Amino acid sequence: MGLTVGPTTDSMRERVLAYAALVRLPNVFTAPPDVLAGAALVAVVGARAGPVEVSGLALASCFVYAGGTTLNDYVDADVDAVERPERPIPAGLVSRPRAFALGVVLLGCGVAVALVAGGPRSSVAAGTPAALVVVYDGVAKGTPLGWGVMGLTRGANVILGTTVGSGVLSDGWWVVTVPLGVTGYVAAVTWMADDEAHGTDRTAVAAVAGLAAVLAVVPPAITVVAGRDVVLTTIAAGLGVGFLAFVGPPLLAAYRRPTASRVGPAVGRSVLGLAVVQAAAATIAGLAWTATALGCFVLARWLSGAFDVS
């Protein structure tokens, strides 16, 4: 009679999948395009944006995002037990204390990696969204203040990318339009998602649609202002249209009938689509930046077929 000396392959696989679901693995890959967009914007105005440093900051953003979603599920465990019992904590796949510990460690890793990759300024920049995550999950979640805090969290992720090299936002005043646009858009998406298990307000859906339209125009506009060539401007504009084509249909469906079955997909597409518009913004520095950001989108979109996004 043999002895079992460790977890079976199936149980290990189940555990890995549970943690992937806990951190919202598809969403994690929408964080690096924020950093890529920020880094590309300051690279155009003279900042040194080396691939190692940018990659390190992108990794830091992944840690912070994963920490945020983990702590979100820790806070929502009681509600999820009723509304989303399939999630890892209420399903008994991850204990609540372990989720809390993991979330804190992930946030800390994000700040530490940013320090190694970009120095003290980058560390502070990574610490800002990490702190905002704590504020959101601790006191602001479920309130109008929470919508703004979540928007600021995502806008701060773009700012993280601008800390590469000697990047300074004031070097190109138009650069701030991207983090500001992202902040407003994500705040509206958070409003729409606030009670998605029961539906939402049509006004929230309309706000997301309107801000998506504005956000789609920003990348080609700043590409023109920055004096980039017509090819890059055209590609940025095309990606802006692609972003609207991706998020538009589910938003329209949710507006027509704002029920849970329609709001959930609209939220998911709105989150994933942000990577496309960030790829458009990154075009300002060249097509290599665009391709890298789009690669993150493709991976996030593929993973969304196996894991929940909202």
Residue pairs with C-beta under 8 A, 6 or more apart in sequence:
7 15
14 93
15 93
18 88
18 91
18 93
18 94
19 88
19 94
19 102
20 307
21 87
21 88
21 307
21 308
22 69
22 70
22 73
22 87
22 88
22 89
22 94
22 99
22 102
23 65
23 66
23 69
23 70
23 106
24 66
24 69
24 307
24 308
24 309
25 303
25 307
26 272
26 300
26 301
26 303
26 304
26 307
26 309
27 65
27 69
27 271
27 272
27 300
27 309
28 62
28 65
28 66
28 69
28 300
29 62
29 275
29 296
29 297
29 299
29 300
29 303
30 65
30 271
30 272
30 274
30 275
30 296
30 297
30 300
31 58
31 61
31 62
31 64
31 65
31 157
32 58
32 59
32 61
32 62
32 292
32 293
32 296
33 274
33 275
33 278
33 279
33 282
33 293
33 296
33 297
34 61
34 154
34 157
34 158
34 160
34 161
34 182
34 274
34 278
35 54
35 57
35 58
35 60
35 61
35 157
35 158
35 160
35 161
36 54
36 58
36 161
36 278
36 279
36 282
36 289
36 292
36 293
36 296
37 158
37 161
37 178
37 278
37 279
37 281
37 282
37 293
38 157
38 158
38 159
38 160
38 161
38 162
38 163
38 164
38 167
38 178
38 179
39 47
39 49
39 54
39 57
39 161
39 162
39 164
39 167
39 285
39 289
40 49
40 161
40 281
40 282
40 283
40 284
40 285
40 286
40 289
41 161
41 162
41 172
41 175
41 178
41 222
41 281
41 284
41 285
42 49
42 161
42 162
42 164
42 165
42 167
42 168
42 169
42 171
42 172
42 175
43 49
43 164
43 165
43 167
43 285
44 172
44 226
44 228
44 284
44 285
45 167
45 171
45 172
45 175
45 226
46 166
46 171
47 162
47 164
47 165
47 166
47 167
47 168
47 171
48 164
48 165
48 166
49 164
49 165
49 167
49 285
50 164
50 165
52 117
53 117
53 118
53 164
53 165
54 161
54 164
55 117
56 113
56 114
56 116
56 117
56 118
57 114
57 117
57 118
57 122
57 126
57 160
57 161
57 163
57 164
58 161
59 113
59 117
60 109
60 110
60 111
60 113
60 114
60 117
60 122
60 126
60 160
61 110
61 126
61 129
61 157
61 160
61 161
62 110
63 106
63 107
63 109
63 110
63 113
64 106
64 107
64 110
64 111
64 126
64 129
64 130
64 133
64 157
65 157
66 106
67 102
67 103
67 104
67 105
67 106
67 107
67 108
67 109
67 110
67 130
67 133
68 103
68 107
68 129
68 130
68 133
68 136
68 137
68 153
70 99
70 102
70 103
70 106
71 99
71 100
71 103
71 104
71 107
71 133
71 134
71 137
72 136
72 137
72 141
73 80
73 87
73 88
73 89
73 99
74 89
74 96
74 99
74 100
74 103
74 137
75 137
75 138
75 141
77 89
77 90
77 96
77 99
80 87
80 89
80 90
81 90
83 197
84 90
84 197
85 91
88 94
88 99
89 95
89 96
89 99
94 102
107 130
107 133
107 134
110 126
110 130
111 123
111 126
111 127
111 130
112 123
113 126
114 122
114 123
114 125
114 126
114 127
114 160
115 122
115 123
115 126
118 125
118 163
118 164
121 163
122 160
122 163
122 164
125 156
125 159
125 160
125 162
125 163
126 160
128 156
128 159
128 160
129 153
129 154
129 156
129 157
129 160
132 149
132 150
132 152
132 153
132 156
133 153
135 149
136 146
136 149
136 150
136 153
140 146
140 149
142 194
144 191
146 190
146 194
147 187
147 188
147 190
147 191
147 194
148 187
150 186
150 187
150 190
151 182
151 183
151 184
151 185
151 186
151 187
151 188
151 190
152 183
152 187
153 186
154 182
154 183
154 186
154 274
155 179
155 180
155 182
155 183
155 186
156 179
157 182
158 178
158 179
158 182
158 278
159 169
159 179
162 168
162 169
162 175
162 179
169 175
169 176
172 226
174 222
174 225
174 226
175 222
177 218
177 221
177 222
178 218
178 219
178 222
178 278
178 281
181 211
181 214
181 215
181 218
182 215
182 274
182 278
184 211
184 214
184 215
185 208
185 211
185 212
185 214
185 215
185 270
185 274
186 274
188 204
188 207
188 208
188 211
189 208
189 267
189 270
189 271
191 200
191 201
191 204
191 207
191 208
192 200
192 204
192 205
192 207
192 208
192 254
192 263
192 266
192 267
192 270
193 200
193 263
193 267
193 310
194 200
194 204
196 260
196 263
196 264
196 267
196 310
197 260
198 260
199 258
199 259
199 260
199 263
200 254
200 258
200 263
201 258
202 255
202 258
205 251
205 254
205 255
205 258
205 263
205 266
206 255
208 247
208 251
208 266
208 270
209 247
209 248
209 251
209 252
209 255
212 243
212 244
212 247
212 248
212 251
212 270
212 273
213 244
215 240
215 243
215 277
216 240
216 241
216 243
216 244
216 277
216 280
217 240
218 240
218 277
218 281
219 236
219 237
219 239
219 240
219 277
219 280
219 281
219 283
219 284
220 233
220 234
220 236
220 237
220 240
220 280
222 281
222 284
223 232
223 233
223 236
223 283
223 284
224 233
226 284
228 284
232 283
232 284
232 286
232 287
235 280
235 283
235 287
235 290
236 280
236 281
236 283
236 284
237 280
239 276
239 277
239 279
239 280
239 283
239 290
240 277
240 280
242 276
243 273
243 276
243 277
243 280
246 269
246 272
246 273
246 276
247 266
247 269
247 270
247 273
250 262
250 265
250 266
250 268
250 269
250 270
251 266
251 269
251 270
253 262
253 265
253 266
254 262
254 263
254 265
254 266
256 262
264 310
267 309
267 310
268 304
268 308
268 309
268 310
271 309
271 310
272 297
272 300
272 301
272 304
272 309
275 293
275 294
275 296
275 297
275 300
276 294
276 297
278 293
279 289
279 290
279 293
279 294
279 297
280 290
282 289
282 290
282 292
282 293
283 289
283 290
